[in-house]
Amino acid sequence: MKYTVGVAMNPLDQLAGIAKTAEECGFSSIALPDSLFFMETQAADYPYTPDGSRMWNAETPWVDPLIAAAAMGAVTEKIEFYTQVLKLGSRNPVLLARQVGSVAALTNNRFGFGVGIGWAPEEFEWCGAPYKRRGARVDEMIDVLKLILGGGMVEYHGEFFDFDRLQMSPAPTKPVPFYVGGHTEVALKRAARVGDGWTSAMIKFDDLVGVIARLRELRAEYGRENEPFEIQTVCIDRFGKDGYAELEDAGVTDIITVPWVFDGIGFDAPLEAKQDSMRKFAEQYVN
């Protein structure tokens, strides 16, 4: 079992210290969230809370996860980083390939790319991307990203994106793993078809078991059942040794945790308190 530290909504000046301590404690990864901006009014419900409200406000700190991965990678040597998840729909895949390839190079292949579509129409429209047909557009974006990141001279001629032969150097010396997020049927199909893993938002255990079973069915349909596949999860009702053992038995490979939450410490707490929580968690579960 892998254990990953989630750093959503943390002050930016703590990220380097959290990364160094997580590495010292034996955590395998840092999970980096993505939020472009806070719109005063939202046109759609946030899909992962009961009432559709957001768990953050206009003052909550966010940093671009790709920049954060490069910065945290510069002060560590072994720990890995992945976006959880970057919202593809509002981005341009050619520009994004440049960024992802750069992070992979700067971290010496310690970067995984967790991707989703994005839930907010404003993030699409205000960044110049269409909200309509966003799923089909994101499918094509993944194709473009994998093609460019694979290295060499490539071209692409699709419905949404079109370019003649180009090359971005240096290409990653190892394939960048793609972890696909989302709980809907179409998201699970996307993960099973093109992903190296599936990554969850907050989810209850019984729902998670159903998702994992469905992913197994879909991967078999796509002929990918024997390929390595990560299950990264934020399970909100299984904790401790027994709970984590249940998750492992269910097929989870990577538990995303926020250790200081278990100690009743808020996101704006001092770095030292969070480091103590990571050390305590690691002594109990990681090592």
Buried (B, 14 or more C-beta within 10 A) or exposed (E): EBBBBBBBBBBEEBBBBBBBBBBBBBBBBBBBBBBBEBBEEBEEBBEBEEEEEBEBEEEBBBBBBBEBBBBBBEEBEEBBBBBBBBBBBBBBBBEBBBBBBBBBBBBEBBBBBBBBBBBBBBBBBEBEBEBEEBBEBBBBBBBBBBBBBEBEEBEBEBEBBEBEEEEBEEBBEEBBBBBBBBBEEEBBBBBBBBBBBBBBBBBEBEBBBEBBEBBBEBBEEEEBBEEEBBBBBBBBEBBEEEBBEBBEEBBBBBBBBBBBEBEEBEBEBEBEEBBBBBBBBBEEBBE
